[in-house]
Amino acid sequence: MIRVVGVGADGAPPASESLGDAALVVGARRHLAAARPPAGARTLVLGPLAPALETIGRYVTRGRPVVVLASGDPGFFGIARALAERFGPTALDVSPGVSSVAAAFARLGLSWDDAIVASAHGRDRRTAVNLCRAHPKVAVLTGPGAGPAELGAALRGHARTLIVATALGTAGERVERTTPERAAARDWGPEVSVVLCLDEARSSGRARSVAGVGPGPAGWALEESAFAHRDSMITKFEVRALALARLGPRPGDLVWDVGAGSGSVAVECARLGAAAVAVERAEDGVERVRANAAAHGVDVRVVRGSAPRALADLDDPDAVFVGGGGRDLPAVVAECARRARRAVVVGLAALDRVPAARAALSDAGWECDGVLLQSSRLAPLPGEVTRLAAANPVFVLWGSRPRSPREGVAA
């Protein structure tokens, strides 16, 4: 049996009885310093995981008891997963402590069943950043290169409050409220425990029955009447349905809506949990996108300008929707294909634009496909009868970046 003891963020050292007759005690240097291992027990400072697991394995094989000290709850982004994978869950006796996330929210007097928790420790921070862009309450477990300064730099221009909790449970504990801009300009040191990112204007405070990411919208590909638009200049819901299927927006993603118009695609992607950026050159279009995002309770960053020039300062997206056309369309599609990680979808009303858009995707080395959507909607006629009203046909092209056989799906 491997005893896994969570050292809580209350700062209390592990109880002596929790160490029992351990022959090996494993933990971070600060945990070992606070513990009182049994006489004769070997201590091992936890560093790289593989060598530690090998050492633990040798003790387990000989039937000698092992205690592993871990921060907070070992089953919450903690070492319990690695130990269970190596030795099996039945070999573990886990005693959780108070996690840094729970402690940070407790310091603020906030509930956190509606919070999304992301780990940027030893992981690409872009997932955590995009969650912070899209959702009103996010906790980020930080790591080297993914601390408050880096998160703040990525969140400049977003109306967010950052709560930086440092050295929780110690004499040097600090819980500080700041803005992304101020966080980016400061050296926070190595003792940050967790960063909470709050969009206080959108925090509902409603009781939840499902923790974390909400259940998502009840439907998508909304009727055009759900959005403010000008002269029917909006991506029709049939086109939007296919575009969303090919874009695959999900929590942790970043999606561009280029030539956004009403911003209907960006808003729908945000409703599905992705961070969304709408690029629109018309001033009245920019205001329309903002109004539509507010009406649907989502945060869409709006960039005024013409693509491809307006794309230069944006973070690379996971997926892009390009609406409309124009002389710059091939250059826009090519730039989107160069930058996107997964998918580019192009909606076109003009037949003449299709070959150039398709060539831009193919020339970038992408796998390209498409359809012509021709739909007819039910329309009432006098006498309580119905006719079919044909909508204008629209070409939908999409490209996907080829995946290597070893490439997995990011979590």
Beta strands, then each sheet from edge to edge (+ up, - down):
strand 1: 2-7
strand 2: 24-27
strand 3: 42-45
strand 4: 66-71
strand 5: 92-95
strand 6: 116-119
strand 7: 137-141
strand 8: 161-166
strand 9: 174-178
strand 10: 192-198
strand 11: 254-258
strand 12: 275-280
strand 13: 300-304
strand 14: 319-323
strand 15: 343-348
strand 16: 367-373
strand 17: 376-381
strand 18: 385-390
strand 19: 394-400
sheet 1: 3+ 2+ 4+ 1+ 5+
sheet 2: 6+ 7+ 10- 8+ 9-
sheet 3: 13+ 12+ 11+ 14+ 15+ 19- 16+
sheet 4: 17+ 18-
end
